[in-house]
């Protein structure tokens, strides 16, 4: 597991099985039991808290990582790897997280 990978996750209802974007830093996967993820959805609202994703990331259709919907989940809930964030989108994730959390210093990225 690595930061910015996209994996299947079995989340509690009502979310259920869905893709998620891994946000926890890569070295921490070796010892943490719970990790931070952002839910991925096909419901695109075109808000600054979203990052557009699609076939470049291994997904079958256009969708978004919604940084308003971040979760701390058990690592055991993660399934197969779908793909990874396309080059250059890491700063978009940080910017979207800045909007989601109201962190002005990240909004400028």
C-alpha positions in Angstrom: 0.0 0.0 0.0 1.2 3.5 -0.8 -0.1 7.0 -0.4 -2.2 8.1 -3.4 -3.2 4.6 -4.5 -6.8 3.8 -5.3 -8.2 0.6 -3.8 -11.5 -1.1 -3.3 -12.8 -0.7 0.3 -15.6 -2.4 2.2 -17.0 0.6 4.1 -19.8 0.6 6.6 -23.4 1.3 5.3 -24.5 3.3 3.5 -21.2 3.7 1.6 -20.6 0.0 1.1 -18.1 -1.3 -1.4 -16.5 1.6 -3.2 -13.1 2.8 -4.4 -11.1 5.1 -2.1 -8.0 7.2 -2.4 -5.3 6.4 0.2 -4.1 9.5 2.0 -2.0 8.1 4.8 1.8 8.6 4.2 3.4 5.5 2.7 5.8 4.5 5.6 2.9 4.4 8.1 1.2 1.4 6.4 3.8 -0.9 7.9 2.5 -0.2 11.5 -0.9 1.5 11.5 -4.1 -0.5 11.7 -6.3 2.4 10.7 -5.6 4.7 7.7 -7.1 7.8 6.2 -8.9 7.6 2.9 -11.1 9.8 0.7 -14.2 8.3 -0.8 -14.5 8.2 -4.6 -17.9 8.7 -6.1 -19.5 9.1 -9.6 -21.6 12.0 -8.2 -19.7 15.0 -9.6 -20.7 18.3 -8.1 -17.8 20.5 -9.5 -16.9 21.9 -6.1 -13.3 22.7 -5.0 -13.3 19.8 -2.5 -13.3 17.3 -5.4 -10.5 15.9 -7.6 -11.5 14.6 -11.0 -10.4 10.9 -11.6 -11.0 8.5 -14.5 -9.3 6.0 -16.7 -5.8 7.5 -16.1 -6.1 6.3 -12.5 -7.5 2.9 -13.4 -11.2 3.7 -12.9 -13.7 2.7 -15.6 -15.6 6.0 -15.8 -15.3 9.6 -14.7 -15.6 10.2 -11.0 -14.1 12.3 -8.2 -12.3 11.9 -4.9 -14.4 13.9 -2.5 -12.2 15.4 0.2 -15.3 16.4 2.2 -15.7 12.6 2.7 -12.5 11.5 4.4 -12.6 8.6 6.8 -10.4 6.7 9.2 -10.8 3.1 8.3 -9.4 -0.3 9.4 -6.7 -1.3 7.0 -8.4 -4.7 6.9 -11.3 -3.1 5.0 -9.1 -2.4 2.0 -9.3 -4.7 -1.0 -7.6 -4.9 -4.4 -5.6 -2.1 -5.9 -7.4 -0.3 -8.7 -4.7 2.2 -9.7 -2.8 5.2 -8.6 -3.2 9.0 -8.8 -2.1 10.4 -12.2 1.1 12.5 -12.2 0.4 16.0 -11.1 -2.8 15.4 -9.2 -1.2 15.2 -5.8 -1.3 19.0 -5.5 -5.0 18.9 -6.5 -5.7 16.6 -3.6 -3.9 18.9 -1.2 -5.8 21.9 -2.5 -9.1 20.1 -2.2 -8.3 19.0 1.3 -7.5 22.7 2.1 -11.0 23.7 0.9 -12.6 20.8 2.9 -10.8 21.7 6.1 -10.7 25.4 5.7 -6.9 25.5 5.6 -6.1 28.6 3.6 -2.4 27.7 3.1 -3.4 24.7 1.1 -6.1 26.4 -1.0 -3.4 28.2 -3.0 -1.8 25.0 -4.3 
